[in-house]
Amino acid sequence: MEQTQDKTKTYWLYTFISLAVMIGLLIVIPAWFWLALPFFLTYLVLAFGAM
């Protein structure tokens, strides 16, 4: 049980980091926004436990 909870916390951390990177890319280089999008969506799905 604790391992699952630790993984979920890690996935949420990665989700917020990739969100910050994605927003940063939108501000600085909008054309490169798509680079961070797959990471954000993948970790979001893993954090919700849907996969």
A tleap script that builds the chain and sets N, CA, C and O, in Angstrom:
source leaprc.protein.ff14SB
mol = sequence {
  NMET GLU GLN THR GLN ASP LYS THR LYS THR
  TYR TRP LEU TYR THR PHE ILE SER LEU ALA
  VAL MET ILE GLY LEU LEU ILE VAL ILE PRO
  ALA TRP PHE TRP LEU ALA LEU PRO PHE PHE
  LEU THR TYR LEU VAL LEU ALA PHE GLY ALA
  CMET
}
set mol.1.N position { 0.821 -1.196 0.000 }
set mol.1.CA position { 0.000 0.000 0.000 }
set mol.1.C position { 0.864 1.259 0.000 }
set mol.1.O position { 0.569 2.207 -0.727 }
set mol.2.N position { 1.905 1.279 0.789 }
set mol.2.CA position { 2.752 2.459 0.845 }
set mol.2.C position { 3.509 2.674 -0.458 }
set mol.2.O position { 3.753 3.812 -0.858 }
set mol.3.N position { 3.878 1.585 -1.118 }
set mol.3.CA position { 4.596 1.735 -2.381 }
set mol.3.C position { 3.697 2.389 -3.426 }
set mol.3.O position { 4.159 3.222 -4.205 }
set mol.4.N position { 2.422 2.020 -3.447 }
set mol.4.CA position { 1.484 2.615 -4.394 }
set mol.4.C position { 1.298 4.092 -4.083 }
set mol.4.O position { 1.240 4.919 -4.993 }
set mol.5.N position { 1.206 4.424 -2.807 }
set mol.5.CA position { 1.039 5.821 -2.419 }
set mol.5.C position { 2.285 6.635 -2.762 }
set mol.5.O position { 2.180 7.779 -3.204 }
set mol.6.N position { 3.464 6.043 -2.557 }
set mol.6.CA position { 4.699 6.735 -2.914 }
set mol.6.C position { 4.790 6.964 -4.412 }
set mol.6.O position { 5.222 8.028 -4.855 }
set mol.7.N position { 4.382 5.964 -5.200 }
set mol.7.CA position { 4.410 6.125 -6.651 }
set mol.7.C position { 3.445 7.217 -7.090 }
set mol.7.O position { 3.761 8.000 -7.986 }
set mol.8.N position { 2.273 7.277 -6.468 }
set mol.8.CA position { 1.293 8.296 -6.827 }
set mol.8.C position { 1.837 9.685 -6.527 }
set mol.8.O position { 1.674 10.602 -7.331 }
set mol.9.N position { 2.479 9.847 -5.383 }
set mol.9.CA position { 3.077 11.146 -5.054 }
set mol.9.C position { 4.158 11.518 -6.061 }
set mol.9.O position { 4.267 12.675 -6.467 }
set mol.10.N position { 4.945 10.545 -6.457 }
set mol.10.CA position { 5.993 10.791 -7.445 }
set mol.10.C position { 5.388 11.181 -8.785 }
set mol.10.O position { 5.882 12.093 -9.448 }
set mol.11.N position { 4.329 10.503 -9.186 }
set mol.11.CA position { 3.671 10.834 -10.453 }
set mol.11.C position { 3.084 12.243 -10.413 }
set mol.11.O position { 3.155 12.965 -11.408 }
set mol.12.N position { 2.511 12.643 -9.289 }
set mol.12.CA position { 1.989 14.008 -9.175 }
set mol.12.C position { 3.116 15.023 -9.243 }
set mol.12.O position { 2.968 16.082 -9.853 }
set mol.13.N position { 4.240 14.703 -8.618 }
set mol.13.CA position { 5.394 15.606 -8.683 }
set mol.13.C position { 5.860 15.773 -10.124 }
set mol.13.O position { 6.091 16.894 -10.577 }
set mol.14.N position { 5.997 14.665 -10.844 }
set mol.14.CA position { 6.401 14.730 -12.250 }
set mol.14.C position { 5.367 15.481 -13.094 }
set mol.14.O position { 5.732 16.183 -14.038 }
set mol.15.N position { 4.084 15.339 -12.761 }
set mol.15.CA position { 3.032 16.036 -13.485 }
set mol.15.C position { 3.195 17.539 -13.340 }
set mol.15.O position { 3.111 18.272 -14.326 }
set mol.16.N position { 3.430 18.007 -12.110 }
set mol.16.CA position { 3.570 19.446 -11.888 }
set mol.16.C position { 4.860 19.997 -12.474 }
set mol.16.O position { 4.898 21.134 -12.943 }
set mol.17.N position { 5.919 19.190 -12.449 }
set mol.17.CA position { 7.176 19.626 -13.076 }
set mol.17.C position { 6.987 19.765 -14.581 }
set mol.17.O position { 7.405 20.761 -15.172 }
set mol.18.N position { 6.362 18.774 -15.198 }
set mol.18.CA position { 6.159 18.853 -16.641 }
set mol.18.C position { 5.165 19.964 -17.000 }
set mol.18.O position { 5.260 20.547 -18.080 }
set mol.19.N position { 4.216 20.260 -16.111 }
set mol.19.CA position { 3.309 21.391 -16.339 }
set mol.19.C position { 4.081 22.703 -16.316 }
set mol.19.O position { 3.851 23.575 -17.153 }
set mol.20.N position { 4.991 22.846 -15.365 }
set mol.20.CA position { 5.804 24.058 -15.284 }
set mol.20.C position { 6.679 24.212 -16.531 }
set mol.20.O position { 6.822 25.310 -17.068 }
set mol.21.N position { 7.258 23.105 -16.979 }
set mol.21.CA position { 8.082 23.150 -18.190 }
set mol.21.C position { 7.220 23.516 -19.393 }
set mol.21.O position { 7.638 24.302 -20.244 }
set mol.22.N position { 6.027 22.952 -19.464 }
set mol.22.CA position { 5.132 23.223 -20.577 }
set mol.22.C position { 4.723 24.699 -20.598 }
set mol.22.O position { 4.704 25.320 -21.660 }
set mol.23.N position { 4.398 25.256 -19.439 }
set mol.23.CA position { 4.028 26.666 -19.371 }
set mol.23.C position { 5.234 27.546 -19.719 }
set mol.23.O position { 5.096 28.557 -20.408 }
set mol.24.N position { 6.406 27.153 -19.238 }
set mol.24.CA position { 7.616 27.890 -19.585 }
set mol.24.C position { 7.880 27.894 -21.074 }
set mol.24.O position { 8.259 28.916 -21.645 }
set mol.25.N position { 7.681 26.752 -21.699 }
set mol.25.CA position { 7.862 26.686 -23.149 }
set mol.25.C position { 6.823 27.519 -23.885 }
set mol.25.O position { 7.125 28.119 -24.917 }
set mol.26.N position { 5.600 27.561 -23.361 }
set mol.26.CA position { 4.577 28.399 -23.989 }
set mol.26.C position { 4.950 29.875 -23.935 }
set mol.26.O position { 4.649 30.634 -24.856 }
set mol.27.N position { 5.601 30.273 -22.862 }
set mol.27.CA position { 5.987 31.676 -22.717 }
set mol.27.C position { 7.202 32.002 -23.573 }
set mol.27.O position { 7.229 33.028 -24.253 }
set mol.28.N position { 8.214 31.125 -23.541 }
set mol.28.CA position { 9.489 31.429 -24.197 }
set mol.28.C position { 9.483 31.044 -25.673 }
set mol.28.O position { 9.765 31.872 -26.540 }
set mol.29.N position { 9.161 29.787 -25.951 }
set mol.29.CA position { 9.203 29.287 -27.330 }
set mol.29.C position { 7.906 28.501 -27.594 }
set mol.29.O position { 7.890 27.280 -27.437 }
set mol.30.N position { 6.848 29.167 -27.983 }
set mol.30.CA position { 5.550 28.494 -28.136 }
set mol.30.C position { 5.562 27.310 -29.102 }
set mol.30.O position { 4.776 26.377 -28.935 }
set mol.31.N position { 6.424 27.329 -30.091 }
set mol.31.CA position { 6.453 26.233 -31.063 }
set mol.31.C position { 6.936 24.927 -30.430 }
set mol.31.O position { 6.623 23.846 -30.928 }
set mol.32.N position { 7.689 25.020 -29.345 }
set mol.32.CA position { 8.209 23.831 -28.672 }
set mol.32.C position { 7.314 23.343 -27.542 }
set mol.32.O position { 7.693 22.437 -26.800 }
set mol.33.N position { 6.141 23.930 -27.405 }
set mol.33.CA position { 5.162 23.531 -26.400 }
set mol.33.C position { 4.824 22.045 -26.503 }
set mol.33.O position { 4.626 21.376 -25.489 }
set mol.34.N position { 4.761 21.544 -27.710 }
set mol.34.CA position { 4.367 20.155 -27.945 }
set mol.34.C position { 5.378 19.158 -27.387 }
set mol.34.O position { 5.036 17.997 -27.161 }
set mol.35.N position { 6.595 19.584 -27.165 }
set mol.35.CA position { 7.617 18.698 -26.634 }
set mol.35.C position { 7.270 18.215 -25.225 }
set mol.35.O position { 7.516 17.051 -24.906 }
set mol.36.N position { 6.716 19.061 -24.389 }
set mol.36.CA position { 6.406 18.707 -23.003 }
set mol.36.C position { 5.015 18.096 -22.847 }
set mol.36.O position { 4.727 17.486 -21.817 }
set mol.37.N position { 4.168 18.245 -23.824 }
set mol.37.CA position { 2.788 17.782 -23.710 }
set mol.37.C position { 2.647 16.277 -23.469 }
set mol.37.O position { 1.853 15.894 -22.609 }
set mol.38.N position { 3.367 15.402 -24.175 }
set mol.38.CA position { 3.226 13.966 -23.904 }
set mol.38.C position { 3.651 13.576 -22.487 }
set mol.38.O position { 3.046 12.693 -21.878 }
set mol.39.N position { 4.688 14.229 -21.963 }
set mol.39.CA position { 5.119 13.929 -20.602 }
set mol.39.C position { 4.048 14.337 -19.596 }
set mol.39.O position { 3.743 13.592 -18.664 }
set mol.40.N position { 3.484 15.522 -19.791 }
set mol.40.CA position { 2.448 16.004 -18.891 }
set mol.40.C position { 1.244 15.070 -18.894 }
set mol.40.O position { 0.757 14.680 -17.832 }
set mol.41.N position { 0.771 14.717 -20.059 }
set mol.41.CA position { -0.423 13.877 -20.150 }
set mol.41.C position { -0.179 12.464 -19.617 }
set mol.41.O position { -1.052 11.887 -18.967 }
set mol.42.N position { 0.990 11.910 -19.886 }
set mol.42.CA position { 1.305 10.566 -19.409 }
set mol.42.C position { 1.346 10.526 -17.889 }
set mol.42.O position { 0.759 9.633 -17.278 }
set mol.43.N position { 2.033 11.486 -17.272 }
set mol.43.CA position { 2.133 11.485 -15.815 }
set mol.43.C position { 0.809 11.866 -15.171 }
set mol.43.O position { 0.536 11.435 -14.051 }
set mol.44.N position { -0.017 12.651 -15.834 }
set mol.44.CA position { -1.337 12.970 -15.310 }
set mol.44.C position { -2.203 11.713 -15.245 }
set mol.44.O position { -2.876 11.469 -14.243 }
set mol.45.N position { -2.184 10.931 -16.298 }
set mol.45.CA position { -2.945 9.683 -16.329 }
set mol.45.C position { -2.431 8.703 -15.268 }
set mol.45.O position { -3.220 8.048 -14.587 }
set mol.46.N position { -1.112 8.608 -15.134 }
set mol.46.CA position { -0.544 7.720 -14.117 }
set mol.46.C position { -0.890 8.209 -12.710 }
set mol.46.O position { -1.145 7.389 -11.828 }
set mol.47.N position { -0.904 9.512 -12.480 }
set mol.47.CA position { -1.227 10.052 -11.160 }
set mol.47.C position { -2.682 9.773 -10.782 }
set mol.47.O position { -2.989 9.536 -9.614 }
set mol.48.N position { -3.572 9.802 -11.770 }
set mol.48.CA position { -4.967 9.480 -11.498 }
set mol.48.C position { -5.183 7.977 -11.361 }
set mol.48.O position { -6.245 7.548 -10.908 }
set mol.49.N position { -4.214 7.186 -11.737 }
set mol.49.CA position { -4.340 5.734 -11.636 }
set mol.49.C position { -5.223 5.141 -12.714 }
set mol.49.O position { -5.803 4.072 -12.525 }
set mol.50.N position { -5.330 5.813 -13.826 }
set mol.50.CA position { -6.198 5.362 -14.901 }
set mol.50.C position { -5.509 4.391 -15.851 }
set mol.50.O position { -6.152 3.835 -16.740 }
set mol.51.N position { -4.217 4.182 -15.673 }
set mol.51.CA position { -3.503 3.282 -16.572 }
set mol.51.C position { -2.818 2.200 -15.775 }
set mol.51.O position { -2.158 1.334 -16.350 }
savepdb mol mol.pdb
quit
